[in-house]
């Protein structure tokens, strides 16, 4: 998780020009860091490439829109990193 | 190429789904109302339309890869370079390679060559969604016929 967090925080900092020290595991990518949907495409692209995965953004968006999930479940940094770790583990299984 | 109708491609000449590449051709028209303002006495193909030419080329590749189930919408250009002036009558050869197919988005690298020389290139990000309107899907299928889209490549792919 910590190395995943470091990698994702670095991606966000570089992509969105956000000071990396302001990004914490509790940061909400949208509400706290102010990342918009277009910037998040760049972040997803960088995450996909860095971890060799495909973040299921469409599924997450659909679940949030349907009220089956909250944005916190996917877009708070610690939760996002946990999802990434799950996807990486699933890829290697 | 019909600039006023945003029909910037004349035909799709190569489509390789395995390597996720496409090549298209188009000839800049000798006359267009656009050249009355861009520029008087010195007509040039507008750079934004060259970018659109690369976007449409990349877009057809994404449509092919999603078997006409999804429509790419332009989201971002990066590292766009317009290296030379393109006057009326120029024959363009545009190509694109899909760099990444994400969930709901795609990233392509595209370029335009004239006489074999790269004249424009850029990275393009698209939002890729299910067709939001039946009329749009019908229009794209009709456009595919005009562009000689190789339907067999989809059936085989």
gemmi code that builds the backbone of each chain (N, CA, C; Angstrom):
import gemmi

chains = {
    "A": [
        ("UNK", (0.840, -1.209, 0.000), (0.000, 0.000, 0.000), (0.871, 1.254, 0.000)),
        ("UNK", (1.916, 1.278, 0.839), (2.694, 2.501, 0.931), (3.383, 2.817, -0.386)),
        ("UNK", (3.945, 1.789, -1.042), (4.612, 2.061, -2.313), (3.580, 2.429, -3.376)),
        ("UNK", (2.404, 1.799, -3.307), (1.328, 2.168, -4.236), (0.938, 3.621, -4.003)),
        ("UNK", (0.785, 3.984, -2.735), (0.425, 5.370, -2.419), (1.482, 6.329, -2.955)),
        ("UNK", (2.737, 6.008, -2.732), (3.807, 6.903, -3.199), (3.752, 7.093, -4.710)),
        ("UNK", (3.534, 5.987, -5.415), (3.484, 6.051, -6.882), (2.295, 6.878, -7.351)),
        ("UNK", (1.130, 6.616, -6.753), (-0.082, 7.331, -7.174), (0.017, 8.817, -6.796)),
        ("UNK", (0.526, 9.089, -5.613), (0.673, 10.492, -5.192), (1.607, 11.235, -6.143)),
        ("UNK", (2.669, 10.565, -6.557), (3.619, 11.196, -7.478), (2.942, 11.452, -8.831)),
        ("UNK", (2.164, 10.482, -9.297), (1.443, 10.651, -10.569), (0.502, 11.851, -10.479)),
        ("UNK", (-0.259, 11.930, -9.394), (-1.219, 13.026, -9.240), (-0.492, 14.368, -9.141)),
        ("UNK", (0.573, 14.384, -8.372), (1.322, 15.634, -8.194), (1.856, 16.132, -9.539)),
        ("UNK", (2.401, 15.204, -10.322), (2.994, 15.608, -11.607), (1.927, 15.934, -12.648)),
        ("UNK", (0.844, 15.172, -12.634), (-0.198, 15.372, -13.649), (-0.978, 16.652, -13.404)),
        ("UNK", (-1.274, 16.915, -12.140), (-2.165, 18.043, -11.814), (-1.436, 19.220, -11.179)),
        ("UNK", (-0.111, 19.125, -11.097), (0.673, 20.205, -10.506), (0.200, 20.522, -9.090)),
        ("UNK", (0.039, 19.456, -8.302), (-0.380, 19.595, -6.909), (0.841, 19.287, -6.024)),
        ("UNK", (1.128, 20.122, -5.031), (2.269, 19.814, -4.141), (2.080, 18.438, -3.507)),
        ("UNK", (3.072, 17.589, -3.649), (2.907, 16.199, -3.225), (2.685, 16.094, -1.711)),
        ("UNK", (3.207, 17.054, -0.963), (3.057, 16.988, 0.496), (1.611, 17.219, 0.944)),
        ("UNK", (0.791, 17.747, 0.034), (-0.618, 17.970, 0.395), (-1.474, 16.727, 0.141)),
        ("UNK", (-0.894, 15.723, -0.484), (-1.646, 14.509, -0.800), (-1.424, 13.486, 0.315)),
        ("UNK", (-2.506, 13.107, 0.977), (-2.412, 12.143, 2.076), (-3.310, 10.938, 1.773)),
        ("UNK", (-3.156, 9.865, 2.539), (-4.038, 8.707, 2.327), (-5.514, 9.040, 2.517)),
        ("UNK", (-5.792, 10.094, 3.279), (-7.183, 10.479, 3.526), (-7.723, 11.456, 2.492)),
        ("UNK", (-6.879, 11.921, 1.581), (-7.320, 12.920, 0.594), (-8.328, 12.320, -0.374)),
        ("UNK", (-9.384, 13.075, -0.613), (-10.363, 12.697, -1.636), (-9.905, 13.352, -2.936)),
        ("UNK", (-9.683, 12.532, -3.952), (-9.093, 13.050, -5.194), (-9.923, 14.180, -5.794)),
        ("UNK", (-11.223, 14.077, -5.672), (-12.101, 15.079, -6.288), (-12.368, 16.229, -5.310)),
        ("UNK", (-12.851, 15.879, -4.117), (-13.292, 16.912, -3.181), (-12.141, 17.674, -2.534)),
        ("UNK", (-11.061, 16.963, -2.218), (-9.948, 17.615, -1.517), (-8.869, 18.119, -2.474)),
        ("UNK", (-8.575, 17.323, -3.476), (-7.475, 17.693, -4.373), (-7.963, 18.459, -5.600)),
        ("UNK", (-9.284, 18.482, -5.800), (-9.850, 19.282, -6.884), (-9.559, 18.741, -8.274)),
        ("UNK", (-9.364, 17.439, -8.366), (-9.077, 16.841, -9.675), (-10.383, 16.698, -10.447)),
        ("UNK", (-10.402, 17.247, -11.672), (-11.630, 17.116, -12.472), (-11.560, 15.861, -13.335)),
        ("UNK", (-12.658, 15.601, -14.035), (-12.762, 14.327, -14.757), (-11.738, 14.212, -15.881)),
        ("UNK", (-11.412, 15.334, -16.513), (-10.423, 15.269, -17.595), (-9.033, 14.974, -17.032)),
        ("UNK", (-8.683, 15.657, -15.953), (-7.389, 15.359, -15.328), (-7.353, 13.918, -14.844)),
        ("UNK", (-8.506, 13.427, -14.395), (-8.499, 12.058, -13.882), (-8.256, 11.046, -15.006)),
        ("UNK", (-8.616, 11.406, -16.246), (-8.284, 10.517, -17.372), (-6.771, 10.385, -17.505)),
        ("UNK", (-6.074, 11.508, -17.367), (-4.606, 11.471, -17.435), (-4.031, 10.634, -16.296)),
        ("UNK", (-4.628, 10.803, -15.122), (-4.158, 10.046, -13.960), (-4.426, 8.555, -14.164)),
        ("UNK", (-5.608, 8.237, -14.657), (-5.942, 6.824, -14.900), (-4.995, 6.223, -15.932)),
        ("UNK", (-4.678, 6.998, -16.969), (-3.753, 6.528, -18.000), (-2.389, 6.217, -17.370)),
        ("UNK", (-1.916, 7.138, -16.553), (-0.605, 6.940, -15.918), (-0.636, 5.762, -14.937)),
        ("UNK", (-1.732, 5.616, -14.198), (-1.855, 4.490, -13.260), (-1.926, 3.164, -14.030)),
        ("UNK", (-2.752, 3.147, -15.080), (-2.862, 1.930, -15.906), (-1.481, 1.495, -16.397)),
        ("UNK", (-0.722, 2.475, -16.876), (0.597, 2.144, -17.428), (1.572, 1.736, -16.331)),
        ("UNK", (1.557, 2.465, -15.222), (2.523, 2.196, -14.148), (2.310, 0.824, -13.520)),
        ("UNK", (1.029, 0.414, -13.400), (0.743, -0.840, -12.703), (0.336, -1.977, -13.648)),
        ("UNK", (0.230, -1.680, -14.922), (-0.167, -2.709, -15.887), (-1.575, -3.218, -15.660)),
        ("UNK", (-2.466, -2.297, -15.300), (-3.865, -2.668, -15.022), (-4.803, -1.780, -15.847)),
        ("UNK", (-6.077, -2.003, -15.668), (-7.085, -1.151, -16.308), (-8.083, -0.749, -15.221)),
        ("UNK", (-7.915, 0.440, -14.705), (-8.853, 0.917, -13.674), (-10.269, 0.887, -14.230)),
        ("UNK", (-11.193, 0.223, -13.555), (-12.568, 0.117, -14.099), (-13.398, 1.376, -13.843)),
        ("UNK", (-12.971, 2.464, -14.453), (-13.625, 3.759, -14.187), (-15.100, 3.759, -14.542)),
        ("UNK", (-15.429, 3.101, -15.651), (-16.841, 3.099, -16.054), (-17.701, 2.376, -15.022)),
        ("UNK", (-17.202, 1.259, -14.551), (-17.950, 0.495, -13.541), (-18.099, 1.309, -12.259)),
        ("UNK", (-17.019, 1.947, -11.836), (-17.082, 2.752, -10.617), (-18.080, 3.897, -10.769)),
        ("UNK", (-18.002, 4.576, -11.912), (-18.912, 5.703, -12.153), (-20.363, 5.237, -12.138)),
        ("UNK", (-20.602, 4.098, -12.777), (-21.961, 3.557, -12.831), (-22.461, 3.230, -11.429)),
        ("UNK", (-21.593, 2.624, -10.618), (-21.994, 2.259, -9.255), (-22.312, 3.497, -8.415)),
        ("UNK", (-21.518, 4.539, -8.606), (-21.777, 5.781, -7.870), (-23.084, 6.407, -8.346)),
        ("UNK", (-23.268, 6.443, -9.673), (-24.494, 7.037, -10.220), (-25.744, 6.258, -9.797)),
        ("UNK", (-25.580, 4.937, -9.647), (-26.718, 4.101, -9.251), (-26.935, 4.092, -7.736)),
        ("UNK", (-26.061, 4.770, -7.011), (-26.183, 4.801, -5.561), (-25.705, 3.531, -4.874)),
        ("UNK", (-24.998, 2.691, -5.613), (-24.504, 1.439, -5.032), (-23.151, 1.613, -4.366)),
        ("UNK", (-22.524, 2.733, -4.609), (-21.228, 3.025, -3.998), (-21.102, 4.529, -3.821)),
        ("UNK", (-20.166, 4.902, -2.980), (-19.915, 6.329, -2.793), (-18.593, 6.684, -3.468)),
        ("UNK", (-18.408, 7.942, -3.786), (-17.143, 8.348, -4.396), (-15.984, 8.079, -3.440)),
        ("UNK", (-16.277, 8.132, -2.115), (-15.205, 7.888, -1.142), (-14.602, 6.491, -1.305)),
        ("UNK", (-15.419, 5.534, -1.684), (-14.940, 4.159, -1.810), (-13.877, 4.015, -2.893)),
        ("UNK", (-13.934, 4.896, -3.885), (-12.998, 4.761, -5.003), (-12.007, 5.909, -5.112)),
        ("UNK", (-12.377, 7.069, -4.583), (-11.555, 8.239, -4.863), (-10.855, 8.835, -3.642)),
        ("UNK", (-11.057, 8.268, -2.460), (-10.169, 8.618, -1.346), (-8.879, 7.839, -1.569)),
        ("UNK", (-7.764, 8.504, -1.415), (-6.472, 7.944, -1.834), (-6.209, 6.541, -1.296)),
        ("UNK", (-6.459, 6.343, 0.003), (-6.143, 5.025, 0.575), (-7.035, 3.939, -0.045)),
        ("UNK", (-8.271, 4.305, -0.356), (-9.177, 3.335, -0.980), (-8.800, 3.087, -2.442)),
        ("UNK", (-8.439, 4.170, -3.128), (-7.995, 4.029, -4.521), (-6.775, 3.106, -4.595)),
        ("UNK", (-5.839, 3.327, -3.671), (-4.620, 2.498, -3.677), (-4.952, 1.038, -3.342)),
        ("UNK", (-5.915, 0.823, -2.447), (-6.327, -0.544, -2.121), (-6.937, -1.222, -3.353)),
        ("UNK", (-7.736, -0.470, -4.111), (-8.322, -1.020, -5.350), (-7.225, -1.370, -6.342)),
        ("UNK", (-6.252, -0.485, -6.436), (-5.134, -0.751, -7.363), (-4.403, -2.022, -6.939)),
        ("UNK", (-4.143, -2.158, -5.646), (-3.460, -3.365, -5.153), (-4.281, -4.614, -5.480)),
        ("UNK", (-5.598, -4.517, -5.350), (-6.461, -5.659, -5.672), (-6.364, -6.013, -7.155)),
        ("UNK", (-6.366, -4.988, -7.994), (-6.287, -5.236, -9.443), (-4.931, -5.831, -9.823)),
        ("UNK", (-3.883, -5.353, -9.185), (-2.542, -5.899, -9.454), (-2.481, -7.362, -9.000)),
        ("UNK", (-3.047, -7.626, -7.823), (-3.047, -9.008, -7.307), (-3.864, -9.925, -8.212)),
        ("UNK", (-5.009, -9.414, -8.691), (-5.866, -10.219, -9.573), (-5.160, -10.528, -10.882)),
        ("UNK", (-4.377, -9.567, -11.339), (-3.643, -9.753, -12.598), (-2.610, -10.875, -12.452)),
        ("UNK", (-1.981, -10.935, -11.281), (-0.926, -11.931, -11.069), (-1.453, -13.292, -10.637)),
        ("UNK", (-2.761, -13.364, -10.343), (-3.322, -14.632, -9.836), (-3.463, -15.659, -10.954)),
    ],
    "B": [
        ("UNK", (-12.580, 15.607, -48.972), (-12.584, 16.442, -47.770), (-13.579, 17.580, -47.958)),
        ("UNK", (-14.537, 17.658, -47.066), (-15.515, 18.762, -47.122), (-15.406, 19.507, -45.796)),
        ("UNK", (-14.626, 20.566, -45.831), (-14.294, 21.252, -44.593), (-15.526, 21.753, -43.855)),
        ("UNK", (-16.482, 22.305, -44.623), (-17.645, 22.916, -43.981), (-18.528, 21.883, -43.275)),
        ("UNK", (-18.399, 20.636, -43.672), (-19.200, 19.577, -43.058), (-18.385, 18.745, -42.067)),
        ("UNK", (-17.162, 19.216, -41.821), (-16.272, 18.505, -40.905), (-15.978, 17.079, -41.379)),
        ("UNK", (-16.127, 16.875, -42.673), (-15.736, 15.580, -43.254), (-14.292, 15.730, -43.717)),
        ("UNK", (-13.376, 15.402, -42.834), (-11.971, 15.708, -43.084), (-11.205, 14.541, -43.686)),
        ("UNK", (-11.847, 13.411, -43.835), (-11.172, 12.254, -44.427), (-11.874, 11.878, -45.730)),
        ("UNK", (-11.095, 11.380, -46.678), (-11.669, 10.904, -47.945), (-11.848, 9.395, -47.936)),
        ("UNK", (-10.897, 8.690, -47.334), (-11.027, 7.224, -47.300), (-10.095, 6.637, -46.237)),
        ("UNK", (-10.503, 5.473, -45.783), (-9.638, 4.681, -44.899), (-8.897, 3.697, -45.795)),
        ("UNK", (-7.591, 3.741, -45.763), (-6.819, 2.904, -46.694), (-6.185, 1.694, -46.017)),
        ("UNK", (-5.986, 1.753, -44.721), (-5.430, 0.610, -43.991), (-6.045, 0.566, -42.605)),
        ("UNK", (-6.376, -0.649, -42.181), (-6.875, -0.838, -40.819), (-6.321, -2.159, -40.311)),
        ("UNK", (-5.515, -2.080, -39.272), (-4.878, -3.276, -38.727), (-5.272, -3.382, -37.247)),
        ("UNK", (-6.265, -4.197, -36.971), (-6.765, -4.287, -35.595), (-5.764, -4.986, -34.677)),
        ("UNK", (-4.998, -5.925, -35.224), (-4.028, -6.643, -34.389), (-2.965, -5.686, -33.862)),
        ("UNK", (-2.500, -4.809, -34.725), (-1.476, -3.845, -34.309), (-2.079, -2.510, -33.884)),
        ("UNK", (-3.395, -2.427, -33.948), (-4.146, -1.249, -33.509), (-3.667, 0.032, -34.222)),
        ("UNK", (-3.622, -0.083, -35.567), (-3.199, 1.054, -36.382), (-4.209, 1.294, -37.498)),
        ("UNK", (-4.163, 2.512, -38.012), (-5.048, 2.887, -39.119), (-4.327, 3.918, -39.959)),
        ("UNK", (-4.689, 3.966, -41.254), (-4.178, 5.025, -42.116), (-5.314, 5.523, -42.990)),
        ("UNK", (-5.371, 6.811, -43.129), (-6.416, 7.436, -43.943), (-5.783, 8.413, -44.935)),
        ("UNK", (-6.582, 8.802, -45.923), (-6.112, 9.789, -46.897), (-7.161, 10.872, -47.072)),
        ("UNK", (-6.683, 12.032, -47.423), (-7.594, 13.141, -47.700), (-6.837, 14.195, -48.502)),
        ("UNK", (-7.569, 14.859, -49.357), (-6.968, 15.949, -50.129), (-7.632, 17.262, -49.733)),
        ("UNK", (-6.823, 18.213, -49.361), (-7.347, 19.531, -48.990), (-7.975, 20.150, -50.238)),
        ("UNK", (-9.236, 20.606, -50.151), (-9.890, 21.149, -51.348), (-9.182, 22.403, -51.860)),
        ("UNK", (-9.327, 22.601, -53.170), (-8.704, 23.789, -53.769), (-9.460, 25.048, -53.372)),
        ("UNK", (-10.772, 24.879, -53.147), (-11.573, 26.047, -52.780), (-12.449, 25.726, -51.577)),
        ("UNK", (-12.596, 26.686, -50.711), (-13.465, 26.565, -49.544), (-13.684, 27.950, -48.978)),
        ("UNK", (-14.871, 28.165, -48.429), (-15.123, 29.478, -47.813), (-14.157, 29.729, -46.655)),
        ("UNK", (-13.660, 28.650, -46.070), (-12.724, 28.802, -44.954), (-11.482, 29.577, -45.383)),
        ("UNK", (-11.078, 29.382, -46.631), (-9.860, 30.053, -47.100), (-10.067, 31.555, -47.320)),
        ("UNK", (-11.335, 31.966, -47.313), (-11.580, 33.406, -47.448), (-11.081, 34.159, -46.212)),
        ("UNK", (-11.086, 33.466, -45.101), (-10.594, 34.123, -43.883), (-9.276, 33.564, -43.404)),
        ("UNK", (-8.862, 32.417, -43.960), (-7.663, 31.740, -43.449), (-6.796, 31.317, -44.619)),
        ("UNK", (-6.038, 32.173, -45.272), (-5.986, 33.608, -45.042), (-6.175, 34.299, -46.389)),
        ("UNK", (-6.701, 35.526, -46.414), (-6.896, 36.229, -47.689), (-5.578, 36.368, -48.458)),
        ("UNK", (-5.578, 35.822, -49.664), (-4.372, 35.910, -50.496), (-3.328, 34.872, -50.167)),
        ("UNK", (-3.533, 34.135, -49.085), (-2.540, 33.118, -48.689), (-3.269, 31.961, -48.003)),
        ("UNK", (-4.054, 31.203, -48.785), (-4.891, 30.159, -48.173), (-4.070, 29.039, -47.550)),
        ("UNK", (-4.451, 28.686, -46.339), (-3.791, 27.590, -45.621), (-4.841, 26.744, -44.909)),
        ("UNK", (-4.598, 25.451, -44.865), (-5.443, 24.560, -44.069), (-5.266, 24.944, -42.596)),
        ("UNK", (-6.382, 25.296, -41.906), (-6.245, 25.696, -40.490), (-5.670, 24.573, -39.629)),
        ("UNK", (-4.813, 24.956, -38.712), (-4.188, 23.960, -37.832), (-5.212, 23.168, -37.044)),
        ("UNK", (-6.290, 23.833, -36.604), (-7.293, 23.100, -35.819), (-7.936, 21.998, -36.652)),
        ("UNK", (-8.032, 22.223, -37.969), (-8.621, 21.189, -38.816), (-7.623, 20.061, -39.092)),
        ("UNK", (-6.346, 20.381, -39.056), (-5.342, 19.312, -39.149), (-5.398, 18.448, -37.888)),
        ("UNK", (-5.580, 19.099, -36.735), (-5.744, 18.337, -35.491), (-7.000, 17.472, -35.571)),
        ("UNK", (-8.069, 18.057, -36.105), (-9.313, 17.301, -36.257), (-9.131, 16.125, -37.219)),
        ("UNK", (-8.332, 16.324, -38.248), (-8.053, 15.226, -39.192), (-7.386, 14.062, -38.452)),
        ("UNK", (-6.443, 14.377, -37.580), (-5.782, 13.319, -36.801), (-6.760, 12.698, -35.805)),
        ("UNK", (-7.641, 13.533, -35.243), (-8.627, 13.011, -34.288), (-9.612, 12.075, -34.990)),
        ("UNK", (-10.063, 12.474, -36.185), (-11.012, 11.618, -36.898), (-10.350, 10.304, -37.319)),
        ("UNK", (-9.104, 10.382, -37.725), (-8.378, 9.157, -38.088), (-8.290, 8.226, -36.873)),
        ("UNK", (-7.892, 8.772, -35.748), (-7.797, 7.972, -34.518), (-9.170, 7.461, -34.101)),
        ("UNK", (-10.166, 8.313, -34.276), (-11.521, 7.947, -33.880), (-12.035, 6.734, -34.631)),
        ("UNK", (-11.759, 6.689, -35.930), (-12.209, 5.523, -36.707), (-11.520, 4.245, -36.248)),
        ("UNK", (-10.291, 4.372, -35.803), (-9.600, 3.196, -35.269), (-10.309, 2.702, -34.005)),
        ("UNK", (-10.706, 3.631, -33.151), (-11.397, 3.248, -31.907), (-12.770, 2.656, -32.217)),
        ("UNK", (-13.460, 3.249, -33.163), (-14.759, 2.690, -33.575), (-14.586, 1.266, -34.097)),
        ("UNK", (-13.520, 1.068, -34.856), (-13.260, -0.281, -35.389), (-12.969, -1.260, -34.248)),
        ("UNK", (-12.140, -0.830, -33.310), (-11.750, -1.729, -32.212), (-12.939, -2.055, -31.307)),
        ("UNK", (-13.895, -1.132, -31.229), (-15.080, -1.390, -30.406), (-16.247, -1.900, -31.254)),
        ("UNK", (-15.950, -2.219, -32.503), (-16.942, -2.826, -33.418), (-18.235, -2.019, -33.511)),
        ("UNK", (-18.069, -0.713, -33.652), (-19.199, 0.209, -33.816), (-20.145, 0.216, -32.609)),
        ("UNK", (-19.637, -0.180, -31.464), (-20.452, -0.133, -30.252), (-20.209, 1.141, -29.465)),
        ("UNK", (-19.093, 1.793, -29.749), (-18.731, 2.967, -28.945), (-18.314, 4.130, -29.835)),
        ("UNK", (-18.533, 5.324, -29.306), (-18.187, 6.547, -30.022), (-17.106, 7.291, -29.236)),
        ("UNK", (-15.988, 7.598, -29.886), (-14.954, 8.387, -29.203), (-15.245, 9.883, -29.324)),
        ("UNK", (-15.124, 10.577, -28.223), (-15.264, 12.035, -28.224), (-13.937, 12.643, -27.781)),
        ("UNK", (-13.527, 13.651, -28.525), (-12.246, 14.291, -28.248), (-12.206, 14.882, -26.848)),
        ("UNK", (-11.130, 14.567, -26.114), (-10.982, 15.113, -24.762), (-9.736, 15.981, -24.626)),
        ("UNK", (-8.635, 15.571, -25.256), (-7.406, 16.359, -25.096), (-6.404, 16.077, -26.206)),
        ("UNK", (-5.698, 17.131, -26.594), (-4.524, 17.000, -27.459), (-3.294, 17.276, -26.605)),
        ("UNK", (-2.240, 16.516, -26.861), (-0.979, 16.795, -26.175), (0.153, 16.757, -27.189)),
        ("UNK", (1.152, 17.549, -26.900), (2.350, 17.547, -27.738), (2.005, 17.740, -29.213)),
        ("UNK", (1.020, 18.588, -29.461), (0.610, 18.812, -30.853), (1.627, 19.705, -31.558)),
        ("UNK", (2.056, 19.253, -32.721), (3.016, 20.039, -33.496), (2.523, 20.163, -34.938)),
        ("UNK", (2.510, 21.389, -35.421), (2.148, 21.679, -36.815), (3.426, 22.165, -37.468)),
        ("UNK", (4.035, 21.300, -38.258), (5.424, 21.537, -38.654), (5.584, 22.328, -39.938)),
        ("UNK", (4.569, 22.294, -40.795), (4.668, 23.042, -42.055), (3.307, 23.618, -42.428)),
        ("UNK", (3.289, 24.558, -43.344), (2.043, 25.089, -43.883), (1.458, 24.077, -44.865)),
        ("UNK", (0.144, 23.945, -44.828), (-0.538, 23.020, -45.740), (-1.469, 23.841, -46.640)),
        ("UNK", (-1.115, 24.025, -47.894), (-1.974, 24.814, -48.803), (-3.072, 23.959, -49.423)),
        ("UNK", (-4.062, 24.595, -50.058), (-5.113, 23.852, -50.770), (-4.507, 22.906, -51.800)),
        ("UNK", (-5.158, 21.763, -51.971), (-4.699, 20.786, -52.959), (-3.719, 19.769, -52.424)),
        ("UNK", (-3.279, 19.955, -51.188), (-2.297, 19.023, -50.611), (-2.945, 17.678, -50.298)),
        ("UNK", (-2.251, 16.611, -50.663), (-2.739, 15.270, -50.352), (-2.151, 14.836, -49.007)),
        ("UNK", (-3.044, 14.536, -48.067), (-2.622, 14.179, -46.712), (-2.727, 12.676, -46.505)),
        ("UNK", (-1.747, 12.123, -45.815), (-1.809, 10.733, -45.386), (-1.736, 10.734, -43.858)),
        ("UNK", (-2.844, 10.426, -43.221), (-2.894, 10.459, -41.757), (-2.850, 9.036, -41.214)),
        ("UNK", (-2.226, 8.884, -40.078), (-2.181, 7.555, -39.463), (-2.270, 7.703, -37.954)),
        ("UNK", (-2.683, 6.622, -37.319), (-2.810, 6.635, -35.858), (-2.527, 5.257, -35.309)),
        ("UNK", (-2.033, 5.245, -34.100), (-1.810, 3.995, -33.378), (-2.410, 4.146, -31.984)),
        ("UNK", (-3.183, 3.170, -31.587), (-3.776, 3.241, -30.250), (-2.706, 2.901, -29.225)),
        ("UNK", (-2.462, 3.843, -28.339), (-1.436, 3.626, -27.315), (-2.013, 2.907, -26.104)),
        ("UNK", (-3.273, 3.234, -25.778), (-3.873, 2.611, -24.593), (-5.388, 2.648, -24.698)),
        ("UNK", (-5.997, 1.528, -24.370), (-7.462, 1.464, -24.324), (-7.853, 1.288, -22.863)),
        ("UNK", (-8.299, 2.363, -22.247), (-8.680, 2.310, -20.851), (-10.170, 2.070, -20.688)),
        ("UNK", (-10.644, 2.210, -19.470), (-12.067, 2.044, -19.185), (-12.767, 3.382, -19.410)),
        ("UNK", (-13.447, 3.490, -20.572), (-14.142, 4.727, -20.874), (-13.285, 5.800, -21.488)),
        ("UNK", (-12.062, 5.453, -21.795), (-11.196, 6.425, -22.466), (-10.152, 5.681, -23.300)),
        ("UNK", (-9.528, 6.402, -24.203), (-8.470, 5.813, -25.019), (-7.458, 6.896, -25.369)),
        ("UNK", (-6.227, 6.465, -25.593), (-5.154, 7.389, -25.942), (-4.499, 6.902, -27.238)),
        ("UNK", (-4.360, 7.821, -28.189), (-3.768, 7.466, -29.480), (-2.642, 8.433, -29.825)),
        ("UNK", (-1.739, 7.926, -30.645), (-0.697, 8.784, -31.218), (-1.009, 8.895, -32.704)),
        ("UNK", (-1.005, 10.126, -33.208), (-1.395, 10.323, -34.600), (-0.427, 11.261, -35.311)),
        ("UNK", (-0.395, 11.133, -36.627), (0.443, 12.030, -37.426), (-0.157, 12.187, -38.808)),
        ("UNK", (0.282, 13.241, -39.483), (-0.075, 13.444, -40.889), (1.221, 13.586, -41.678)),
        ("UNK", (1.275, 12.847, -42.770), (2.432, 12.960, -43.654), (2.001, 13.556, -44.995)),
        ("UNK", (2.910, 14.319, -45.575), (2.733, 14.833, -46.926), (3.972, 14.440, -47.711)),
        ("UNK", (3.766, 13.709, -48.777), (4.898, 13.198, -49.569), (5.891, 12.441, -48.678)),
        ("UNK", (5.369, 11.698, -47.738), (6.215, 10.867, -46.882), (6.827, 11.577, -45.688)),
        ("UNK", (6.669, 12.876, -45.613), (7.300, 13.634, -44.534), (6.263, 14.015, -43.472)),
        ("UNK", (6.614, 13.810, -42.200), (5.692, 14.152, -41.116), (5.499, 15.668, -41.065)),
        ("UNK", (4.230, 16.083, -41.145), (3.952, 17.520, -41.105), (3.205, 17.929, -39.836)),
        ("UNK", (2.516, 16.974, -39.199), (1.816, 17.249, -37.940), (1.837, 15.966, -37.118)),
        ("UNK", (1.871, 16.110, -35.812), (1.749, 14.929, -34.960), (1.285, 15.350, -33.569)),
        ("UNK", (0.662, 14.419, -32.875), (0.167, 14.719, -31.532), (-0.296, 13.449, -30.832)),
        ("UNK", (-0.469, 13.557, -29.526), (-1.109, 12.508, -28.736), (-2.533, 12.986, -28.455)),
        ("UNK", (-3.486, 12.074, -28.556), (-4.889, 12.464, -28.401), (-5.570, 11.555, -27.381)),
        ("UNK", (-6.307, 12.170, -26.479), (-7.110, 11.420, -25.509), (-8.586, 11.562, -25.877)),
        ("UNK", (-9.286, 10.449, -25.834), (-10.727, 10.430, -26.132), (-11.496, 9.880, -24.934)),
        ("UNK", (-12.677, 10.417, -24.721), (-13.664, 9.710, -23.911), (-14.357, 8.748, -24.863)),
        ("UNK", (-14.542, 7.526, -24.430), (-15.151, 6.508, -25.300), (-16.418, 6.005, -24.615)),
        ("UNK", (-17.556, 6.302, -25.243), (-18.842, 5.994, -24.601), (-19.742, 5.245, -25.577)),
        ("UNK", (-20.768, 4.617, -25.050), (-21.777, 4.028, -25.920), (-22.422, 5.163, -26.722)),
        ("UNK", (-22.820, 4.865, -27.952), (-23.421, 5.911, -28.779), (-24.576, 6.559, -28.021)),
        ("UNK", (-24.514, 7.874, -27.812), (-25.543, 8.534, -27.007), (-26.841, 8.791, -27.760)),
        ("UNK", (-26.826, 8.590, -29.081), (-28.043, 8.828, -29.869), (-28.051, 7.874, -31.061)),
        ("UNK", (-29.183, 7.271, -31.352), (-29.267, 6.353, -32.502), (-28.913, 7.035, -33.820)),
        ("UNK", (-29.304, 8.301, -33.948), (-29.011, 9.026, -35.188), (-27.508, 9.150, -35.413)),
        ("UNK", (-26.787, 9.322, -34.329), (-25.331, 9.447, -34.450), (-24.724, 8.135, -34.937)),
        ("UNK", (-25.191, 7.045, -34.383), (-24.667, 5.745, -34.812), (-25.000, 5.501, -36.291)),
        ("UNK", (-26.203, 5.853, -36.691), (-26.592, 5.691, -38.098), (-25.711, 6.541, -39.005)),
        ("UNK", (-25.453, 7.775, -38.544), (-24.610, 8.665, -39.346), (-23.206, 8.089, -39.491)),
        ("UNK", (-22.667, 7.561, -38.413), (-21.306, 7.024, -38.470), (-21.245, 5.792, -39.362)),
        ("UNK", (-22.299, 4.997, -39.345), (-22.316, 3.830, -40.232), (-22.379, 4.267, -41.695)),
        ("UNK", (-23.119, 5.325, -41.944), (-23.194, 5.862, -43.303), (-21.847, 6.455, -43.712)),
        ("UNK", (-21.234, 7.145, -42.796), (-19.908, 7.699, -43.056), (-18.892, 6.589, -43.336)),
        ("UNK", (-19.043, 5.496, -42.633), (-18.131, 4.364, -42.837), (-18.185, 3.898, -44.292)),
        ("UNK", (-19.372, 3.876, -44.858), (-19.505, 3.476, -46.263), (-18.786, 4.470, -47.166)),
        ("UNK", (-18.997, 5.742, -46.900), (-18.346, 6.774, -47.721), (-16.831, 6.646, -47.666)),
        ("UNK", (-16.322, 6.294, -46.486), (-14.869, 6.217, -46.291), (-14.289, 4.857, -46.676)),
        ("UNK", (-15.157, 3.990, -47.214), (-14.717, 2.638, -47.601), (-14.129, 1.891, -46.398)),
        ("UNK", (-14.790, 2.060, -45.275), (-14.374, 1.383, -44.054), (-14.370, -0.133, -44.300)),
        ("UNK", (-13.275, -0.827, -44.022), (-13.185, -2.260, -44.306), (-13.932, -3.104, -43.259)),
        ("UNK", (-15.214, -3.267, -43.489), (-16.034, -4.012, -42.518), (-15.516, -5.427, -42.284)),
        ("UNK", (-14.880, -5.988, -43.298), (-14.348, -7.341, -43.157), (-13.315, -7.432, -42.049)),
        ("UNK", (-12.595, -6.354, -41.829), (-11.559, -6.368, -40.786), (-12.181, -6.543, -39.418)),
        ("UNK", (-13.376, -5.988, -39.228), (-14.062, -6.138, -37.939), (-14.566, -7.562, -37.786)),
        ("UNK", (-15.123, -8.073, -38.871), (-15.662, -9.444, -38.807), (-14.554, -10.447, -38.509)),
        ("UNK", (-13.363, -10.177, -39.076), (-12.240, -11.090, -38.883), (-11.549, -10.858, -37.548)),
        ("UNK", (-11.668, -9.625, -37.021), (-10.882, -9.254, -35.849), (-11.429, -9.794, -34.559)),
    ],
}
model = gemmi.Model(1)
for chain_id, residues in chains.items():
    chain = gemmi.Chain(chain_id)
    for i, (resn, *xyz) in enumerate(residues, 1):
        res = gemmi.Residue()
        res.name, res.seqid = resn, gemmi.SeqId(i, " ")
        for name, pos in zip(("N", "CA", "C"), xyz):
            atom = gemmi.Atom()
            atom.name, atom.element = name, gemmi.Element(name[0])
            atom.pos, atom.b_iso = gemmi.Position(*pos), 0.0
            res.add_atom(atom)
        chain.add_residue(res)
    model.add_chain(chain)
structure = gemmi.Structure()
structure.add_model(model)
structure.setup_entities()
